[in-house]
Amino acid sequence: MFKRGALGLFVVISLVLAGCSSNPPYTPASVQPVSIDTTAYAPKVASFVVILDVSSSMGEDYQDRPKVHTAQDLAASFNSTVPPLDFQAGLVTFGNSSGRCFGQGTANAVYGLTSYKPADFATALGSLECAGGTTPMTDGIDATTQLLSAESGMTAVILISDFQWVNAGSVMSAASQLKAQHANKLCLHTIKVGDNTTGDALIASLNEVAGCDSAVQAGDIASTEAMANYVTEVLLAPLEYEQHAVSASALFDFDKAILKEQGKAELHNLDEYIKSKELQVVDINVIGHTDSMGSEEYNQGLSERRAMAVKEYMVSEGIDATIIDVSGKGESEPVASNDTDEGRALNRRVEIHVGTKRAVN
């Protein structure tokens, strides 16, 4: 009897192991990501964490591919599309642990929270050996809460799963604690892999509070264009520019690039306005213009010197030098005719474009 029972147990374990190892090894899908124009956007979040389901149900095939491989493809596509900006990042898995493809699943932080480096994130993603074990989504969220415990900035959490075999009540409790830890500074985004409907109620509950959360199906962001739109929506904020034009006559004496007291007073008011917006201002472009009197070469140089003088004064008043770009257009972009004194006066100007992030919904 003992031998027969031991043999039966061996067969069961062997079948479980064989079922796990029968999945083909993961090979990332070859894609050419769509580049995102970072001059039009600023980071909306300081950090992001991807939570990836690698439990046994994710080993099942969906559209002729294991769901876990589709999930890894999405995470890899996301990683290759994120623009080179200053993010903190993390990757958390729940399900199998250290290649153990059966039994009690666990949650693991396999990357971060650390300064985001796409190559390191990809290495962590590629280290996942198989899908297996139970589905401790709650533990995955709890591990993310711990990972983000010291993060005080805006944060995006992206949860990729088939949402099967989970304790919805426990998951909701963990998600509520995660959000409470960050008040209004955390957005939870779900990506569902597969067409089962069992997890739809949970997804709806996770996103029931109006705000910055989102929910998509894996197929919705499978194309590179759709992924670029998704990354933009989740991580980035469009820049909106306010244009301030100051007469060069108010700023400088004729043919000079040294600020007058009147010019300093006008710039001081603008500097105070910029500082009142605090961290929302992320880009400032200072552009010098002249009329057509004199040679094109001379006017180009004069416009650049005047723009630089404006930047130097703004920096002296506490504006961050790293967000100020300077250029000169010389006489090339008139806003009025250069045939009249009035027109030439309008063309002699310095434009200051102040780029601010949109407020997060």
C-alpha positions as CSV (number, residue, x, y, z in Angstrom):
1,M,0.0,0.0,0.0
2,F,2.8,2.4,0.8
3,K,4.6,1.8,-2.4
4,R,1.5,2.2,-4.5
5,G,0.6,5.5,-2.7
6,A,4.2,6.8,-3.2
7,L,4.1,5.8,-6.8
8,G,0.8,7.6,-7.3
9,L,2.2,10.7,-5.6
10,F,5.3,10.5,-7.9
11,V,3.0,10.3,-11.0
12,V,1.0,13.3,-9.9
13,I,4.1,15.4,-9.2
14,S,5.7,14.3,-12.5
15,L,2.6,15.2,-14.5
16,V,2.5,18.7,-12.8
17,L,6.2,19.2,-13.6
18,A,5.7,17.9,-17.2
19,G,2.8,20.2,-17.7
20,C,4.9,23.2,-16.6
21,S,7.9,22.3,-18.7
22,S,5.8,21.6,-21.8
23,N,5.2,25.3,-22.3
24,P,7.7,26.5,-25.0
25,P,10.4,28.8,-23.7
26,Y,9.6,32.5,-23.9
27,T,11.0,34.4,-26.8
28,P,10.1,38.1,-26.9
29,A,8.1,39.2,-29.9
30,S,10.2,41.3,-32.3
31,V,8.7,44.8,-32.5
32,Q,9.9,48.2,-33.6
33,P,8.5,50.6,-30.9
34,V,7.0,53.9,-31.9
35,S,9.2,56.8,-30.7
36,I,7.4,59.3,-28.5
37,D,8.4,63.0,-29.0
38,T,9.6,64.0,-25.5
39,T,9.6,67.7,-26.4
40,A,5.8,67.6,-26.4
41,Y,5.5,65.9,-23.0
42,A,6.8,65.9,-19.4
43,P,6.7,63.0,-16.9
44,K,3.2,62.8,-15.3
45,V,4.5,60.3,-12.7
46,A,7.7,60.0,-10.8
47,S,7.6,56.2,-10.7
48,F,5.8,53.2,-12.2
49,V,5.5,49.6,-11.2
50,V,4.4,46.7,-13.4
51,I,2.7,43.8,-11.5
52,L,2.8,40.6,-13.6
53,D,0.7,37.5,-13.0
54,V,2.8,34.4,-13.5
55,S,0.4,31.9,-11.8
56,S,-0.8,28.6,-13.3
57,S,-3.8,29.9,-15.2
58,M,-1.4,32.2,-17.1
59,G,0.2,29.1,-18.5
60,E,-2.9,28.3,-20.5
61,D,-3.0,29.0,-24.2
62,Y,-5.0,32.0,-25.5
63,Q,-5.0,32.6,-29.2
64,D,-2.3,29.9,-29.7
65,R,0.1,31.5,-27.2
66,P,0.5,31.0,-23.4
67,K,-1.2,33.9,-21.7
68,V,2.0,34.6,-19.7
69,H,3.9,35.1,-22.9
70,T,1.4,37.6,-24.1
71,A,1.7,39.4,-20.8
72,Q,5.5,39.4,-21.1
73,D,5.2,40.7,-24.7
74,L,3.1,43.6,-23.4
75,A,5.5,44.3,-20.6
76,A,8.4,44.2,-23.0
77,S,6.6,46.4,-25.5
78,F,5.8,48.9,-22.7
79,N,9.4,48.8,-21.6
80,S,10.8,49.5,-25.1
81,T,8.3,52.4,-25.6
82,V,8.9,54.3,-22.4
83,P,10.9,57.4,-23.4
84,P,14.2,58.2,-21.8
85,L,13.0,60.4,-18.9
86,D,13.8,60.4,-15.2
87,F,11.5,57.6,-13.8
88,Q,11.8,55.2,-10.9
89,A,10.6,51.8,-11.8
90,G,9.8,48.4,-10.4
91,L,8.6,44.9,-11.5
92,V,6.6,42.6,-9.2
93,T,5.5,39.1,-10.0
94,F,3.0,36.8,-8.3
95,G,2.6,33.1,-8.9
96,N,5.6,30.8,-9.3
97,S,8.7,31.5,-7.2
98,S,12.3,30.8,-8.4
99,G,11.1,28.5,-11.2
100,R,8.8,26.5,-8.9
101,C,5.9,25.9,-11.3
102,F,3.4,24.3,-8.9
103,G,2.1,24.6,-5.3
104,Q,1.8,27.7,-3.3
105,G,2.5,30.9,-5.3
106,T,4.4,33.8,-3.9
107,A,5.0,37.4,-4.7
108,N,8.4,38.8,-5.6
109,A,9.9,42.2,-6.4
110,V,12.3,41.2,-9.3
111,Y,13.3,44.7,-10.2
112,G,13.5,48.0,-8.2
113,L,12.3,50.3,-7.0
114,T,15.2,51.9,-8.7
115,S,16.3,54.4,-11.3
116,Y,14.7,53.1,-14.5
117,K,17.0,51.5,-17.0
118,P,15.2,49.7,-19.9
119,A,18.0,47.1,-20.3
120,D,17.9,46.1,-16.6
121,F,14.1,46.0,-16.7
122,A,14.2,43.8,-19.8
123,T,16.7,41.4,-18.0
124,A,14.4,41.1,-15.0
125,L,11.4,40.4,-17.3
126,G,13.4,37.8,-19.3
127,S,14.4,36.0,-16.1
128,L,10.8,34.6,-15.5
129,E,11.0,30.9,-16.2
130,C,7.4,29.7,-16.2
131,A,3.8,30.2,-15.1
132,G,2.6,28.1,-12.2
133,G,1.4,27.9,-8.7
134,T,-1.5,29.6,-7.1
135,T,-2.6,33.2,-7.7
136,P,-1.6,35.4,-4.8
137,M,-2.6,38.7,-6.5
138,T,-3.2,40.2,-3.0
139,D,0.5,39.4,-2.1
140,G,1.6,41.0,-5.4
141,I,-0.2,44.2,-4.5
142,D,1.1,44.1,-0.9
143,A,4.6,43.7,-2.3
144,T,4.1,46.8,-4.5
145,T,2.8,48.7,-1.4
146,Q,6.1,47.9,0.4
147,L,8.2,48.7,-2.7
148,L,6.6,52.1,-3.0
149,S,6.6,52.9,0.8
150,A,9.2,55.7,0.4
151,E,7.8,57.1,-2.9
152,S,6.1,60.5,-2.4
153,G,5.6,61.5,-6.1
154,M,2.9,60.6,-8.5
155,T,2.9,56.9,-9.3
156,A,1.5,54.5,-11.9
157,V,0.8,50.8,-11.1
158,I,0.1,48.6,-14.1
159,L,-1.4,45.2,-13.2
160,I,-1.3,42.6,-16.0
161,S,-3.3,39.4,-15.4
162,D,-6.1,37.2,-16.6
163,F,-7.8,37.9,-13.3
164,Q,-8.7,34.2,-12.7
165,W,-8.7,32.4,-9.4
166,V,-8.3,35.5,-7.2
167,N,-9.9,36.4,-3.9
168,A,-11.7,39.6,-5.0
169,G,-12.4,40.9,-1.5
170,S,-8.8,40.4,-0.4
171,V,-7.5,42.1,-3.6
172,M,-9.8,45.1,-3.1
173,S,-8.6,45.5,0.4
174,A,-5.0,45.4,-0.6
175,A,-5.6,47.9,-3.5
176,S,-7.4,50.2,-1.1
177,Q,-4.4,50.2,1.3
178,L,-2.0,50.8,-1.6
179,K,-4.1,53.8,-2.7
180,A,-4.5,55.1,0.8
181,Q,-0.7,55.0,1.2
182,H,-0.3,57.6,-1.6
183,A,-3.6,59.6,-1.2
184,N,-4.4,61.1,-4.6
185,K,-0.9,60.4,-6.1
186,L,-1.4,56.8,-7.3
187,C,-3.2,55.6,-10.5
188,L,-4.0,51.9,-10.9
189,H,-4.1,50.6,-14.5
190,T,-5.3,47.1,-15.3
191,I,-4.5,45.1,-18.5
192,K,-6.5,41.9,-18.9
193,V,-5.1,38.9,-20.8
194,G,-7.8,36.5,-22.2
195,D,-11.5,36.6,-22.8
196,N,-12.9,35.1,-19.6
197,T,-15.4,37.2,-17.9
198,T,-14.8,36.0,-14.3
199,G,-12.5,38.9,-13.5
200,D,-14.6,41.7,-15.0
201,A,-16.4,42.6,-11.8
202,L,-13.1,42.9,-9.9
203,I,-11.6,45.1,-12.6
204,A,-14.7,47.3,-12.5
205,S,-14.3,47.6,-8.7
206,L,-10.6,48.4,-8.9
207,N,-11.5,51.3,-11.2
208,E,-14.8,52.3,-9.7
209,V,-13.5,55.6,-8.3
210,A,-13.5,58.3,-10.9
211,G,-10.0,59.6,-11.5
212,C,-6.8,58.5,-13.2
213,D,-7.3,54.7,-13.2
214,S,-7.8,52.8,-16.4
215,A,-8.7,49.3,-17.7
216,V,-7.8,47.8,-21.1
217,Q,-7.8,44.4,-22.8
218,A,-4.4,43.1,-24.0
219,G,-5.5,43.2,-27.6
220,D,-6.3,46.9,-27.3
221,I,-2.6,47.8,-26.9
222,A,-1.0,45.0,-29.0
223,S,0.1,47.2,-31.8
224,T,3.1,49.5,-31.4
225,E,1.0,52.6,-32.1
226,A,-1.5,51.6,-29.5
227,M,1.2,50.9,-27.0
228,A,2.8,54.3,-27.6
229,N,-0.6,55.9,-27.0
230,Y,-0.9,53.8,-23.8
231,V,2.5,54.8,-22.5
232,T,1.8,58.5,-23.2
233,E,-1.6,58.3,-21.4
234,V,-0.2,56.5,-18.3
235,L,3.2,58.1,-17.8
236,L,3.2,61.5,-19.6
237,A,1.5,64.9,-19.5
238,P,1.2,67.1,-22.5
239,L,3.0,70.4,-22.3
240,E,0.9,73.6,-22.8
241,Y,2.8,76.7,-23.7
242,E,1.9,80.2,-22.8
243,Q,3.6,82.8,-25.0
244,H,4.8,86.1,-23.4
245,A,6.2,88.7,-25.8
246,V,8.2,91.6,-24.4
247,S,9.2,94.6,-26.5
248,A,13.0,94.7,-27.0
249,S,12.7,98.5,-26.6
250,A,11.4,97.9,-23.1
251,L,14.2,95.5,-22.4
252,F,17.3,97.0,-24.1
253,D,18.7,100.3,-25.4
254,F,19.1,100.5,-29.1
255,D,21.6,98.0,-30.5
256,K,22.4,96.7,-27.0
257,A,22.0,93.4,-25.2
258,I,22.2,94.8,-21.7
259,L,19.0,94.8,-19.8
260,K,17.5,98.2,-18.8
261,E,15.9,98.7,-15.4
262,Q,12.5,98.8,-17.0
263,G,13.3,95.5,-18.7
264,K,14.3,93.9,-15.4
265,A,11.1,95.0,-13.8
266,E,9.0,93.4,-16.6
267,L,11.0,90.2,-16.3
268,H,10.7,90.2,-12.5
269,N,6.9,90.1,-12.8
270,L,7.1,87.2,-15.3
271,D,9.6,85.4,-13.0
272,E,7.3,85.7,-10.0
273,Y,4.4,84.4,-12.2
274,I,6.5,81.4,-13.2
275,K,7.6,80.6,-9.7
276,S,4.0,80.7,-8.5
277,K,3.3,77.7,-10.7
278,E,5.9,75.7,-8.8
279,L,6.7,72.3,-10.4
280,Q,4.1,72.6,-13.1
281,V,6.6,74.6,-15.3
282,V,9.0,72.2,-17.0
283,D,10.2,74.0,-20.1
284,I,10.9,77.7,-21.0
285,N,12.0,78.8,-24.5
286,V,13.5,82.3,-24.8
287,I,13.6,83.5,-28.4
288,G,15.1,86.8,-29.6
289,H,13.8,88.7,-32.7
290,T,15.0,91.8,-34.5
291,D,13.7,94.1,-37.3
292,S,15.4,94.1,-40.7
293,M,17.7,97.1,-40.1
294,G,21.3,95.9,-40.5
295,S,22.7,92.8,-42.0
296,E,21.1,89.3,-41.4
297,E,24.3,88.1,-39.8
298,Y,24.4,90.9,-37.3
299,N,20.7,90.7,-36.5
300,Q,21.0,87.0,-35.9
301,G,23.8,87.5,-33.4
302,L,22.0,90.4,-31.7
303,S,18.9,88.3,-31.2
304,E,20.9,85.5,-29.6
305,R,22.7,87.8,-27.3
306,R,19.5,89.4,-26.1
307,A,17.8,86.1,-25.5
308,M,20.8,85.0,-23.5
309,A,20.7,88.2,-21.4
310,V,17.0,87.4,-20.6
311,K,17.9,83.9,-19.5
312,E,20.7,85.0,-17.3
313,Y,18.5,87.4,-15.5
314,M,15.7,84.8,-15.0
315,V,18.3,82.4,-13.6
316,S,19.5,85.2,-11.2
317,E,16.0,85.4,-9.9
318,G,15.8,81.7,-9.1
319,I,14.4,80.1,-12.3
320,D,16.0,76.7,-13.0
321,A,18.6,77.2,-15.7
322,T,18.2,73.6,-16.9
323,I,14.7,74.2,-18.2
324,I,15.5,77.3,-20.1
325,D,16.4,77.0,-23.8
326,V,17.7,80.0,-25.7
327,S,17.6,80.8,-29.4
328,G,17.7,83.7,-31.8
329,K,15.6,84.2,-35.0
330,G,17.2,87.4,-36.1
331,E,14.9,89.2,-38.6
332,S,13.5,85.9,-40.1
333,E,10.1,85.9,-38.3
334,P,8.6,89.4,-38.4
335,V,5.1,89.9,-37.0
336,A,4.6,93.2,-38.8
337,S,6.0,95.1,-41.8
338,N,9.5,96.4,-41.5
339,D,8.6,99.3,-43.8
340,T,7.3,101.4,-40.9
341,D,8.7,102.5,-37.6
342,E,5.7,101.0,-35.8
343,G,6.2,97.6,-37.6
344,R,9.9,97.5,-36.9
345,A,9.1,98.2,-33.2
346,L,6.8,95.2,-33.1
347,N,9.4,93.0,-34.7
348,R,12.0,93.9,-32.1
349,R,10.9,91.6,-29.3
350,V,11.8,88.7,-27.1
351,E,9.3,85.9,-26.8
352,I,9.2,83.7,-23.7
353,H,7.3,80.5,-24.1
354,V,6.5,78.9,-20.8
355,G,5.7,75.2,-21.0
356,T,3.5,73.7,-18.2
357,K,2.2,70.3,-17.5
358,R,-1.5,69.7,-17.5
359,A,-3.0,68.9,-14.1
360,V,-3.5,65.2,-13.6
361,N,-7.2,64.2,-13.6
